[in-house]
Amino acid sequence: MIHDSAARRVVGHLDAIITAGSAGDRLPSVRTLMAELGVSPATVRAAVSELVRAERIETISGSGTFILATPTRQSDDVDRGWQTAALSPHHLDIDFPGPLQVAAPPDTIDLASGYPDATLQPIALLTKAMRDAARRPGTYGRAPGEGIEPLRSWFAAELHPKRRHDVLITSGGQAALSLIFRSIALPGDTVVMETPSYIGAIAACRAAGLTPAAVAADDSGVRVDQLEAVIEATGARLVYLQPRFHNPTGVHLHVERRRPLMELAAERGLILIEDDWLYDLDDPTTRSRPLASDDPNGHVIHIRSLSKSVAPSMRIAGLASQGVIAERLKAMRTVEDFFVSPILQETALNVVTSTGWVRHLRAMRLELRTRQAALRDAIGAIDCWEPPIVGGPLHLWLGLPPHLDAVAVRDAALRRGVSIIAGNQWYPSDPRSTHIRLSNASMPATQIREGVERLGSALEGHRPQPLG
Ligand SMILES: Cc1ncc(COP(=O)(O)O)c(C=O)c1O
């Protein structure tokens, strides 16, 4: 049962249409309902979900929402209230990843997704890699919990030629984060992270029962001078960082902060989680080495995912660590789901060791630069942003003037047919609705320009809303 008054109003409106209509009639589209009732897409979706649960309507993907023939049950007969009593309280954010996966109408321009679209994926390389993997004997059997040896060695050798690191293969970077938080800390422990930080890391941390704590960052990365005070105040041993292309600010950790950071880790016995999510998209001629490459004593856990540089369905990441931390992670990885599908692992190995891999990365970086230039150009025509405008190769992070609220801007933009991300959930401990994130990953330059135009008109028509 939903309690939100706007959603109840939509349920009432749809209820009247259903009662007056016949089985098989199509209900008005989400966009029509948004316009008629002046509500957000999330509100319409909540109302539709309630009526689907009550078996009064059904949603057919790509066709619409229809009145059901004979309700097999009246909503009043259903009582699942017992579930609420049966479930233990949990820190899991059940709306995650709502803001990343807005079910938008089909003609919506997607400036929200950070995953490169199909035109940036190495389809020919992938097809061949998968065909070869499929033919390999043993591909349909089991794999070791830690991953197949040649792929582990490839990740390890890229970090350090002498292979001090023990690499596990996980189902992408998000799975690696979740694995780390659940295996090397106990519920109630604190994880320090830059503010703002990646929404998925905050969610995984909370889901593991851990408490995220914020440390300031500036245009040189994490404020190492302040990290010590946060460690002192919280007693934390775990620090989650993105030293390269920080998501969402795009900042790199300055070379002069690396040594003090590693010294602090040594002094305080810290475990640093280095989320190197965009290693492959950094320019290889200037790219800094991961912190983990210069870490003989095993303070750093390094995550490198292929889901952006190959394709989102390539759920493969290398999780590198040393010592008992590596043993702990390995045990938990196996407990979780035994092993990552060997066919995916073999495919990933074929892709990254193919002759086309480096060429693909070069082309991808180039196209992303073109798209980002289009995005920067287009937002430059809107006189709205609080400086500075920052971001990585896949997106920009834009500050709004004080009278605008990021969530309201996101909803207004969606009504105009462009999806963006509101930054309010990207703060580990001090939520603010002051920024939006616009991605240049999944749309070509022409669509990016059109999307920003739509955003511009949404901002024009958007009345300032009082905060609070
Ligand atoms: C900073 C960061 N880390 C990790 C991930 C997880 O990505 P994946 O699970 O697709 O590898 C993402 C996804 O966008 C991200 O932005």
The ligand as an SDF file (V2000), in Angstrom:
LIG
                    3D

 16 16  0  0  0  0  0  0  0  0999 V2000
   33.0450    4.4050   -9.4260 C   0  0  0  0  0  0  0  0  0  0  0  0
   32.3850    3.1430   -9.8340 C   0  0  0  0  0  0  0  0  0  0  0  0
   32.8030    1.9940   -9.2940 N   0  0  0  0  0  0  0  0  0  0  0  0
   32.2420    0.8180   -9.6260 C   0  0  0  0  0  0  0  0  0  0  0  0
   31.2140    0.7480  -10.5460 C   0  0  0  0  0  0  0  0  0  0  0  0
   30.6260   -0.5910  -10.8400 C   0  0  0  0  0  0  0  0  0  0  0  0
   30.5790   -0.8930  -12.1650 O   0  0  0  0  0  0  0  0  0  0  0  0
   30.4850   -2.3660  -12.7450 P   0  0  0  0  0  0  0  0  0  0  0  0
   29.8400   -3.2350  -11.6920 O   0  0  0  0  0  0  0  0  0  0  0  0
   29.6570   -2.2460  -13.9560 O   0  0  0  0  0  0  0  0  0  0  0  0
   31.8870   -2.8100  -13.0030 O   0  0  0  0  0  0  0  0  0  0  0  0
   30.7330    1.9220  -11.1260 C   0  0  0  0  0  0  0  0  0  0  0  0
   29.6230    1.9030  -12.0910 C   0  0  0  0  0  0  0  0  0  0  0  0
   29.2790    2.8570  -12.7040 O   0  0  0  0  0  0  0  0  0  0  0  0
   31.3300    3.1540  -10.7620 C   0  0  0  0  0  0  0  0  0  0  0  0
   30.9080    4.3090  -11.2690 O   0  0  0  0  0  0  0  0  0  0  0  0
  1  2  1  0
  2  3  1  0
  2 15  2  0
  3  4  2  0
  4  5  1  0
  5  6  1  0
  5 12  2  0
  6  7  1  0
  7  8  1  0
  8  9  2  0
  8 10  1  0
  8 11  1  0
 12 13  1  0
 12 15  1  0
 13 14  2  0
 15 16  1  0
M  END
$$$$
